Amino acid sequence: MAMFRSATVAAAATAVVLGGGIVAAATAAGGSDSLQGPDVAITDASLQRAGEAALAETGGGRVTDTEVRDEESFYEVEVTMPDGRQLDVQLDESFAVVRNSPDGEKSDAGG
């Protein structure tokens, strides 16, 4: 029973808060795209690295959503800025920034 409780607490802590003030508000079964499966949130150490890269790119803000294997990149991190704007930061597998755009704005790649 203690092992189960520890695993549950660890999983909850990872999903809720990681170092540097990065908050994971994403859920594994979040939204979905019509041609793709359900959105899958970034987890574990990858969440912290992706969040740090996105916040460095935007110069601050708060991580409010994440996705692995987004249609535009390997990782997508949504950052909400203090003024309420939302930015999508696209990252490759090495956590390098591929693109930074206002939330909802899609690239011209692929049609």
KOLLOTOR-130527 format. One record per residue (C-alpha): residue in three letters; residue number from 1; x, z, y. Coordinates in steps of 0.001 Angstrom, whole numbers, m for minus. Each point is the difference from the previous one (the first is absolute). Layout:
+------+-----+---------+---------+---------+
! type ! seq !       X !       Z !       Y !
+------+-----+---------+---------+---------+
!  ALA ! NUM !       X !       Z !       Y !
...
+------+-----+---------+---------+---------+
end
This chain:
+------+-----+---------+---------+---------+
! type ! seq !       X !       Z !       Y !
+------+-----+---------+---------+---------+
!  MET !   1 !       0 !       0 !       0 !
!  ALA !   2 !    2839 !     834 !    2417 !
!  MET !   3 !    1631 !   m3370 !    m717 !
!  PHE !   4 !   m3243 !   m1813 !     848 !
!  ARG !   5 !    m416 !    2031 !    3188 !
!  SER !   6 !    3611 !    m748 !    1073 !
!  ALA !   7 !    m456 !   m3728 !    m623 !
!  THR !   8 !   m3258 !      15 !    1948 !
!  VAL !   9 !    1542 !    1874 !    2926 !
!  ALA !  10 !    3029 !   m2319 !      29 !
!  ALA !  11 !   m2187 !   m3101 !     m69 !
!  ALA !  12 !   m2226 !    1342 !    2776 !
!  ALA !  13 !    2982 !     962 !    2143 !
!  THR !  14 !    1535 !   m3451 !    m423 !
!  ALA !  15 !   m3253 !   m1718 !     929 !
!  VAL !  16 !    m712 !    2176 !    3026 !
!  VAL !  17 !    3256 !     670 !    1824 !
!  LEU !  18 !    3587 !   m1195 !    m281 !
!  GLY !  19 !    2996 !     940 !    2181 !
!  GLY !  20 !     323 !   m1196 !    3564 !
!  GLY !  21 !   m3700 !     379 !     753 !
!  ILE !  22 !   m1014 !   m2993 !   m2056 !
!  VAL !  23 !   m3577 !     470 !   m1121 !
!  ALA !  24 !   m1388 !   m2105 !   m2809 !
!  ALA !  25 !   m3636 !    m581 !     762 !
!  ALA !  26 !    m122 !   m2850 !   m2475 !
!  THR !  27 !   m1836 !     169 !   m3280 !
!  ALA !  28 !     806 !   m1945 !   m3130 !
!  ALA !  29 !   m3470 !   m1473 !    m237 !
!  GLY !  30 !    m415 !    m755 !    3710 !
!  GLY !  31 !   m1227 !   m3391 !    1143 !
!  SER !  32 !     493 !   m3302 !   m1709 !
!  ASP !  33 !     506 !   m3622 !     859 !
!  SER !  34 !   m2443 !   m2510 !   m1451 !
!  LEU !  35 !    2710 !   m1903 !   m1893 !
!  GLN !  36 !    2110 !    3004 !    m947 !
!  GLY !  37 !    m629 !    3267 !   m1778 !
!  PRO !  38 !    m470 !    3376 !    1646 !
!  ASP !  39 !    2565 !    1157 !    2534 !
!  VAL !  40 !    2701 !    2200 !   m1512 !
!  ALA !  41 !    1565 !    2646 !    2242 !
!  ILE !  42 !    3750 !     517 !     211 !
!  THR !  43 !    1015 !    3208 !   m1793 !
!  ASP !  44 !    2969 !    2290 !    m683 !
!  ALA !  45 !    3355 !    m547 !    1734 !
!  SER !  46 !   m1031 !   m3547 !     902 !
!  LEU !  47 !   m2713 !    1398 !    2263 !
!  GLN !  48 !    2504 !    2005 !    2004 !
!  ARG !  49 !    2475 !   m2916 !     300 !
!  ALA !  50 !   m2729 !   m2480 !     962 !
!  GLY !  51 !   m1475 !    2432 !    2533 !
!  GLU !  52 !    3369 !     682 !    1582 !
!  ALA !  53 !     750 !   m3743 !     264 !
!  ALA !  54 !   m3408 !    m708 !    1542 !
!  LEU !  55 !     246 !    2853 !    2513 !
!  ALA !  56 !    3513 !   m1111 !     988 !
!  GLU !  57 !   m1387 !   m3496 !     595 !
!  THR !  58 !   m2956 !    1185 !    2112 !
!  GLY !  59 !    1911 !    2707 !    1840 !
!  GLY !  60 !   m2379 !    2732 !   m1114 !
!  GLY !  61 !   m3607 !     494 !    m930 !
!  ARG !  62 !   m1548 !    1276 !   m3224 !
!  VAL !  63 !    m172 !   m1670 !   m3420 !
!  THR !  64 !   m3699 !    m352 !    m781 !
!  ASP !  65 !    m108 !   m2434 !   m2936 !
!  THR !  66 !    2341 !   m1682 !   m2453 !
!  GLU !  67 !    m149 !   m2733 !   m2587 !
!  VAL !  68 !    2333 !   m1303 !   m2713 !
!  ARG !  69 !     167 !   m3742 !    m632 !
!  ASP !  70 !   m2059 !    m904 !    3014 !
!  GLU !  71 !    m891 !   m3693 !     291 !
!  GLU !  72 !    2645 !    m389 !    2728 !
!  SER !  73 !    2882 !    2153 !   m1232 !
!  PHE !  74 !    1121 !    2451 !   m2650 !
!  TYR !  75 !   m1017 !    3042 !    2073 !
!  GLU !  76 !   m2435 !     314 !    2894 !
!  VAL !  77 !     m72 !    3117 !    2153 !
!  GLU !  78 !   m2734 !     513 !    2585 !
!  VAL !  79 !    1148 !    2078 !    2969 !
!  THR !  80 !   m2451 !    1449 !    2522 !
!  MET !  81 !    1605 !     340 !    3408 !
!  PRO !  82 !    m762 !    2901 !    2394 !
!  ASP !  83 !   m2201 !   m2339 !    2077 !
!  GLY !  84 !   m2125 !    m841 !   m3072 !
!  ARG !  85 !    1408 !   m3472 !    m693 !
!  GLN !  86 !     684 !    m751 !   m3646 !
!  LEU !  87 !    3011 !   m2043 !   m1073 !
!  ASP !  88 !     714 !   m1453 !   m3434 !
!  VAL !  89 !    3694 !      46 !    m876 !
!  GLN !  90 !     918 !   m2301 !   m2896 !
!  LEU !  91 !    3062 !     987 !   m2050 !
!  ASP !  92 !    1923 !   m1681 !   m2798 !
!  GLU !  93 !    1106 !    1698 !   m3252 !
!  SER !  94 !    3057 !    1433 !    1820 !
!  PHE !  95 !   m2170 !    1529 !    2751 !
!  ALA !  96 !    1243 !   m2536 !    2554 !
!  VAL !  97 !   m2581 !   m1029 !    2615 !
!  VAL !  98 !   m1453 !   m3446 !    m633 !
!  ARG !  99 !   m2707 !      51 !    2677 !
!  ASN ! 100 !   m1732 !    2346 !    2448 !
!  SER ! 101 !   m3457 !    m937 !    1269 !
!  PRO ! 102 !   m3202 !    1569 !    1300 !
!  ASP ! 103 !   m2234 !    1127 !   m2896 !
!  GLY ! 104 !   m2192 !   m2806 !   m1226 !
!  GLU ! 105 !    2206 !   m2810 !    1287 !
!  LYS ! 106 !    1158 !   m2181 !   m2909 !
!  SER ! 107 !    2996 !   m2280 !    m103 !
!  ASP ! 108 !    m358 !   m3776 !    m196 !
!  ALA ! 109 !    1879 !     m59 !   m3311 !
!  GLY ! 110 !   m2100 !   m1145 !   m2922 !
!  GLY ! 111 !   m2766 !   m1623 !    1975 !
+------+-----+---------+---------+---------+
end
